[in-house]
């Protein structure tokens, strides 16, 4: 939502629903606004659900929502959140692109929930902006739109653009809007109603710490896995990973096998192949480009490793 709204209440907010949108992100954004209205005893926010043709839209979980309006009936909004999920660019029609540009020209603040920024970027509406997306989609977005700055913040808010990582991060962004517009006390009360332990700032991490994800307190192991995750496109040798982690190569082998049940080579390869899977799902990069982005030097070596892991070649996986 926009930073500088100073119009009358209730403040209008539009939600553009794309097929297979994330229901979690959508409800996380809208429920704090509803509760703020109830607690305050007056309508502070109102929302409109929009689809391209005005018809119902089915979310990624299979549930269907009815839209209030078609895009052709909406000519002005202070803020519009693009709600999407899988393969958002697939739904960017010429009519939708023209409509988004008309809203932008009319002063609307445009934003993306979850993967919504893919659509805004494809429409040419994020030049010079910094955005965030779900952590799983950030690498694909960076490959697809390398000129657009990204962050791994929970949410980003500028004068005319906003974005959030989706999921519960949409709730944190909505609470931030409530606090800025109507005071911290109301935002805290809304958070309490949501049984939301604390109001996270935009700088909070999207993911739990690596130590918690690995379920280990071994600092050497955490450092080794962190090095691997940060060097997927140009993989380090295991000897270099060991050296930077402060252990010998033999110690590194024993550490991975004891704590993670896999060799460091297998763990590193699995990280690269998982990144490749996401790129195949979320971008239109060709197979060779995906392989190169994940540290493979040839399409044959990439295809061989991918098939062994997922039971299908990269091309078969993408078609399926």
LINRAVEN-V659022 format. One record per residue. N is the residue number from 0. RES is the residue in one letter. PSI is psi as a letter, one per 40 degrees, with the letter a starting at -180 (none if undefined). Layout:
N:RES:PSI + N:RES:PSI
This chain:
0:X:i + 1:X:i + 2:X:d + 3:X:f + 4:X:h + 5:X:e + 6:X:a + 7:X:i + 8:X:i + 9:X:i + 10:X:h + 11:X:h + 12:X:h + 13:X:i + 14:X:h + 15:X:h + 16:X:h + 17:X:i + 18:X:h + 19:X:f + 20:X:i + 21:X:h + 22:X:d + 23:X:d + 24:X:d + 25:X:d + 26:X:d + 27:X:d + 28:X:d + 29:X:d + 30:X:d + 31:X:d + 32:X:d + 33:X:d + 34:X:d + 35:X:d + 36:X:d + 37:X:d + 38:X:d + 39:X:e + 40:X:e + 41:X:i + 42:X:h + 43:X:d + 44:X:i + 45:X:i + 46:X:i + 47:X:h + 48:X:h + 49:X:h + 50:X:i + 51:X:d + 52:X:e + 53:X:e + 54:X:i + 55:X:i + 56:X:h + 57:X:h + 58:X:i + 59:X:d + 60:X:e + 61:X:e + 62:X:i + 63:X:h + 64:X:i + 65:X:h + 66:X:i + 67:X:d + 68:X:i + 69:X:i + 70:X:d + 71:X:e + 72:X:e + 73:X:h + 74:X:e + 75:X:h + 76:X:i + 77:X:d + 78:X:i + 79:X:h + 80:X:h + 81:X:h + 82:X:h + 83:X:a + 84:X:b + 85:X:h + 86:X:f + 87:X:d + 88:X:d + 89:X:d + 90:X:e + 91:X:g + 92:X:i + 93:X:d + 94:X:d + 95:X:d + 96:X:d + 97:X:d + 98:X:d + 99:X:d + 100:X:d + 101:X:d + 102:X:d + 103:X:d + 104:X:d + 105:X:e + 106:X:e + 107:X:h + 108:X:h + 109:X:i + 110:X:i + 111:X:h + 112:X:h + 113:X:b + 114:X:e + 115:X:d + 116:X:d + 117:X:d + 118:X:d + 119:X:d + 120:X:d + 121:X:d + 122:X:e + 123:X:f + 124:X:e + 125:X:e + 126:X:h + 127:X:e + 128:X:i + 129:X:h + 130:X:i + 131:X:i + 132:X:i + 133:X:h + 134:X:d + 135:X:d + 136:X:e + 137:X:d + 138:X:d + 139:X:d + 140:X:d + 141:X:d + 142:X:d + 143:X:d + 144:X:g + 145:X:e + 146:X:e + 147:X:h + 148:X:h + 149:X:i + 150:X:i + 151:X:f + 152:X:i + 153:X:d + 154:X:i + 155:X:h + 156:X:h + 157:X:a + 158:X:d + 159:X:e + 160:X:i + 161:X:i + 162:X:i + 163:X:i + 164:X:e + 165:X:a + 166:X:b + 167:X:e + 168:X:d + 169:X:d + 170:X:d + 171:X:d + 172:X:d + 173:X:d + 174:X:d + 175:X:d + 176:X:d + 177:X:d + 178:X:d + 179:X:d + 180:X:d + 181:X:e + 182:X:i + 183:X:d + 184:X:d + 185:X:d + 186:X:d + 187:X:d + 188:X:d + 189:X:d + 190:X:d + 191:X:d + 192:X:d + 193:X:e + 194:X:f + 195:X:h + 196:X:d + 197:X:i + 198:X:h + 199:X:i + 200:X:i + 201:X:d + 202:X:e + 203:X:i + 204:X:i + 205:X:d + 206:X:i + 207:X:i + 208:X:i + 209:X:d + 210:X:d + 211:X:d + 212:X:d + 213:X:e + 214:X:f + 215:X:i + 216:X:e + 217:X:h + 218:X:d + 219:X:d + 220:X:d + 221:X:d + 222:X:d + 223:X:d + 224:X:d + 225:X:d + 226:X:d + 227:X:d + 228:X:d + 229:X:e + 230:X:g + 231:X:d + 232:X:d + 233:X:g + 234:X:i + 235:X:i + 236:X:i + 237:X:d + 238:X:d + 239:X:d + 240:X:d + 241:X:d + 242:X:d + 243:X:d + 244:X:e + 245:X:f + 246:X:i + 247:X:i + 248:X:d + 249:X:d + 250:X:d + 251:X:d + 252:X:d + 253:X:d + 254:X:d + 255:X:d + 256:X:d + 257:X:d + 258:X:d + 259:X:e + 260:X:e + 261:X:i + 262:X:i + 263:X:d + 264:X:d + 265:X:d + 266:X:d + 267:X:d + 268:X:d + 269:X:d + 270:X:d + 271:X:d + 272:X:d + 273:X:d + 274:X:d + 275:X:d + 276:X:d + 277:X:d + 278:X:d + 279:X:d + 280:X:d + 281:X:e + 282:X:i + 283:X:f + 284:X:i + 285:X:i + 286:X:d + 287:X:d + 288:X:d + 289:X:d + 290:X:d + 291:X:d + 292:X:e + 293:X:e + 294:X:e + 295:X:i + 296:X:e + 297:X:i + 298:X:d + 299:X:d + 300:X:d + 301:X:d + 302:X:d + 303:X:d + 304:X:d + 305:X:d + 306:X:d + 307:X:d + 308:X:d + 309:X:e + 310:X:e + 311:X:i + 312:X:i + 313:X:d + 314:X:d + 315:X:d + 316:X:d + 317:X:d + 318:X:d + 319:X:none
